[in-house]
Amino acid sequence: MSAYGLVASFGITTLIILQFLGYFLNVYDMASSLAVLSQAHTTSIKKLDPSYVNASGNMVYLRIRNEGPVDISSKQIKAADLFLIYFNGEGTRKMRRLGFGETPGWQIVDVKLGESAEVLDPMRLSPELEGVWNVGETIYVTVTLDEDVNSSLPVVAKFWVVTGN
């Protein structure tokens, strides 16, 4: 083999080895990136179906149970959306998106675990909502509207909250 042939073979072999190493380094780097992403804190939207308790005048009373799988912080609750579909006093169907602590809006008036008071991470309802809504706990909500609700017709509510995972 001539000197040029030897140099050409060495160059081609070097390029193949470098390509091979580059491939393995990229695969390793991608695998470590995927591992970091899988451990990262993910965000999801949780939809809860409140139970309608009753309505009186411009007030609607609901209860919402945290079915899990995660606890929900007071910060997440304050940013949650409550949607209410109801009929007003004239029989016209209405749909409203209501914010926490607004008027019209909704407030938490009680938190229970089953029929007893909550024990784990109790929520402080006033003057500012603080604490954690644990899995299995039920919050009791009062919705205040700017018009009367026809309590003899159906009221439907949906509760959406962004959770940590």
Secondary structure, DSSP 4 states (H G I P E B T S, - for coil): --HHHHHHHHHHHHHHHHHHHHHHHHHHHHHHHHHHHHHSPP-EEEEE-PEEEEEETTEEEEEEE--SSS-EEHHHHHT-EEEEEEEBTTS-EEEEEEEET-SSEEEEEEEEETTEE--SSPPB-SSS-BSEE-TTEEEEEEEE-SS-B-TTS--EEEEEEEE--
